[in-house]
Amino acid sequence: MCARLLNYVECGKYFCAHLPPRLVRSLHSDSPPKSNAQQIILDPEDNSKKSILSNINNQIKGEQTGRLFSVVYIRGKQHKVTSDDLLKVLTDIGAPVGEKIILDKVMCVGGRDFSLFGRPLLPPGMVTVQATVVEKALSRTKIFQKFKKRENYRKIRLNRDRWTLLRVNDIKINRQVD
């Protein structure tokens, strides 16, 4: 297509074809999109902090949190889990099949109306994530090959990684928020 037939519009650093200027400005906006969600940042001396914490503690005490989610840290990776999730961990965690384990490195936990974040982890014993080892297996065979043509040089290495499949049984908040 000939360049002179295209209608080019300059928008910042770029030229865009066949777009009216009002659309180009909205597509290449430098301002972040506006969100309807509001984030509440608590001031330590504010009385609203006490009311929010008491509301969260009442939900925990009355078990009205809804379905809890959690982000757990396992062997260098972060995994977001809820109850009855299957979790594939790309290492052998050392527990036999059928063993119930507790994932104690919890980074955050949240319910229907609240989320609690650690810095970087929540205090030990505050949240319990219980899981069962369902399966332990090896991944498919991966081939690593080094080859140089006309030099009679070829090295082939085969690798199978271990992985563990976990079933998350339960997520519990054991104590109230301070």
N, C-alpha and C positions, 0 to 999 in steps of 0.2 A: 504494500500500500504506500502510496506517495506521502511524504511527510507534510506537504503543503495542504493535503486534504484533511488532515487531522486537526482538530481544534485543541491546541495545547493551552493549558492554564497553569500559571506559575503559582506554586503554593510552598512558600518557604524555600527549602533547598531543592525541591523536586518539581518536575513537570508532569502533569497528569493529563491524559487524553480523554476527551469526551465527557468530562464531568463539569457541571456548572460550579462556579466558585463557592457557593454556599455549601455544597456537598463536600468539596475539597477541604474546607476549613474544619468541618466536623470530623472528617476522617483522620486528619493529621493534627489533631489538637494536642498540645503539650500538657494541658491540665489533666489531672486524673479524673476518672469518671465519678460522678456524684453518687453517693450511696445513701439509701434510706435508713440503714442500720445505724444505731447510735452506740458509741463505746463509752462506758462509764469509767472514769479514772478517779480513784478514791483519794481524797486528801486525808492524811492521818489525823488531823484535828477536827474533821467534819463529823457531825452527828449522823449524817446519812450513812456513813460507813457502818455504824453500829446497827442500824435498821436493816441494811442489806445483809450483813453477816448473820443477824438473827433470823432473817427470812430464809437464808441458805441452810442454817442449822435446823430450822423447823422442817424444811423439806427432807433433810437427811434423817432426822429423828423419826418423822412420820412415813418414811420410805415413799415419798411422793416425787422422787427425782426423775421418774420416767426411765427410759432405757439409757443406761450409762455407756459412755465411750471412754476410751483411754488411749494414750500414746505411751507405749512401753519401749524401753531401750534394751535390745538384745544383741550382744556381740558386735557392737559398732553400728548397728542399724536401728532406725526408729520405725515402729509399726503402729498404725492406728487400728484398734480392735474394739469390738463390742461383744456382747455375750453371744455364744454359739457360732463365732467366726472360726474359719479355718485359717491358720497362719503358717506360711512356708518360710522357715528360717534356713538360710543358706549355709548353715554350719551344723556340725554334730554337737548338740548341747550336752551330751554325756548321760542323759537319763534313758533308761530302758523303755521299750514300748509298753504302754498301759500305765506308766507312772504318772501320778498327779504332781505337778510342780507349781510353785508360786513365783510369778514374775514380779520382783520387788523393785526394779528400777522403773518407776512410773514418772513420766515427764509432765503429763497433765491428765485431768479427768474432767468430764463434763456430763451434764444431764440436760433436761428439757429447758431449764431457765438459767443455768449458770455453768461456768467453766472455771476450774482451779488450775493454775499454772505454777510449776515449780521453777526454781532458779538455780540450776537447770533441772533438778529433780525435786519432787515433792518429798516432804519429810518421811523417813522410814516408818513403816507401820501405819501410815495414814490411809493408804489405799491398798487393797489386796486384789491382784488379778490372778485367778486360779486357772490353770490349763492342764490338759492331758496330752501326753505324747501319743499320737495316733499311728504314725508311720515314720520309719527311718529308711532312707534309700540313697541310691547314687543317681546322679544326673546322667544325661545321655553322654556318649563318648565324644569329646571334643578333640579335634586333630590340629596340632600345631606343627607346621612343616616349614623348614628352611631349605631353600633350593637355589643353586647358582648354576646357570646353564653353561654347558661345555667345560665344566670343571670337575665333573664326577663328584659333586657335593650335594648330598641330600640327607637331612636329619628330620626324622618324624618322631613326634612325642604325642602320646595319647593321655588324656586326662579325664577323670570322672570325679566331680565334686560331691561331697556328702551334703545331704539336706535332711531336715526334720520337719514333719508336719504336726502342728499343734492344734488342738481344739480348745478354744477359750470357753471355760465353763461358767465363770462368774466374775463379776467386777463389783467390789464392795468398798464403800467408804466407811472405815472403821471408827473414826472419831469426828468430833465436831471441828469446825474451822475456827482458828484463833482470831 
